[in-house]
Amino acid sequence: MSLNPQHTYVHLAEDGAARELPGTAFWQLPEAEAARYGQGWLVSEFAFTEDWPSWEMHPEGDEFVYLLSGAVDLLLEQTGGIVTIALNGSGAAVVPRGVWHTAKVHAPSRMLHVTRGAGTRNRPV
């Protein structure tokens, strides 16, 4: 079976099962439905041509961010200030759990994300 991670999340459950979760707005699901997927890992891909419009934070686990193409700066809000991780062409970073982060897009980019869905929070930039 073939799927496009830009249109379908893959949920990697605690029991080892992988399930498709249609749609690209997991965080907009009704709370009861989102809770069913919160304890596993979500795999998704996004294309970006502009800076992220919000900061996000995942309190239940680290996030693996893999730049497939393009150029972005990941901005992590740390105690001592903003830490910038530059990714260009290809590369990856781990955003620690509980750290607010956003991205500045320098060239059209595709990014793969692996994160826990539970408790994901957003705030405007």
C-alpha positions in Angstrom: 0.0 0.0 0.0 1.3 3.4 -0.9 0.5 6.6 0.9 1.5 10.2 0.8 2.7 11.5 4.2 1.7 15.1 3.1 -1.9 14.0 3.2 -2.0 11.1 5.7 -0.3 10.8 9.1 1.1 7.5 10.1 0.4 6.7 13.7 2.9 4.3 15.3 1.1 2.9 18.3 2.5 1.8 21.6 1.6 -1.8 20.6 3.7 -1.7 17.5 0.9 -1.2 15.0 1.1 1.4 12.3 -2.2 3.0 11.3 -3.1 5.6 8.7 -4.8 8.8 10.1 -6.2 10.8 7.1 -5.9 14.6 7.2 -3.1 17.0 7.9 -4.7 18.7 10.9 -4.3 16.2 13.7 -4.3 18.9 16.4 -7.7 20.0 15.1 -9.4 16.7 15.8 -12.0 16.6 18.6 -10.2 16.1 21.9 -11.6 12.6 22.5 -10.5 11.4 19.0 -7.1 13.0 19.3 -6.6 11.3 22.7 -6.8 7.9 20.9 -3.6 8.8 19.0 -1.8 10.7 21.6 0.2 7.9 23.2 2.0 6.8 20.0 4.1 8.5 17.5 2.9 10.6 14.5 4.9 10.6 11.3 4.0 13.4 8.8 5.5 15.4 6.0 4.9 19.1 5.3 5.9 21.4 2.5 6.8 25.0 3.5 7.3 28.1 1.4 6.8 30.6 4.2 7.9 30.9 7.8 5.7 29.0 10.3 2.9 31.2 11.6 3.1 29.8 15.1 5.3 28.3 17.7 4.6 24.7 18.8 5.5 22.6 21.7 5.2 18.8 22.4 5.1 18.1 26.2 4.9 14.2 25.8 8.1 13.6 23.8 10.9 14.8 21.7 10.3 15.6 18.0 12.6 14.3 15.3 12.6 16.9 12.4 14.2 15.8 9.1 14.7 18.3 6.3 14.2 16.5 3.0 14.9 19.5 0.8 15.2 23.2 1.0 16.6 25.5 3.7 15.2 26.4 7.1 16.3 27.7 10.5 14.6 25.9 13.4 14.3 28.3 16.3 14.2 26.7 19.8 13.1 28.8 22.8 15.6 27.9 25.5 16.1 29.3 29.0 19.0 31.5 27.8 17.3 32.7 24.6 16.6 31.5 21.1 18.8 28.8 19.7 19.0 28.5 15.9 19.6 25.2 14.1 20.3 25.8 10.5 19.3 23.0 8.1 20.2 23.3 4.4 19.5 20.8 1.6 19.2 17.8 4.0 19.7 17.3 7.7 17.9 16.6 10.9 17.5 17.9 14.4 15.8 16.7 17.6 13.6 19.2 19.4 13.5 18.3 23.1 10.1 17.7 24.7 8.5 20.8 26.2 10.6 23.2 24.0 8.7 25.8 22.0 9.9 25.9 18.4 9.2 27.5 15.1 10.9 27.7 11.7 12.1 30.4 9.4 12.0 29.2 5.8 14.8 30.4 3.5 13.9 28.2 0.4 10.9 26.1 -0.4 11.3 23.1 1.9 9.9 19.6 2.7 10.2 18.3 6.2 9.4 15.0 7.8 8.3 15.1 11.5 8.1 12.3 14.0 6.5 13.3 17.4 4.1 12.3 20.1 0.7 13.9 19.4 -0.5 14.1 23.0 -0.8 17.6 24.4 0.7 19.4 21.4 0.3 23.2 21.9 0.5 26.2 19.6 0.8 29.9 20.0 1.2 32.7 17.5 4.7 33.9 16.4 
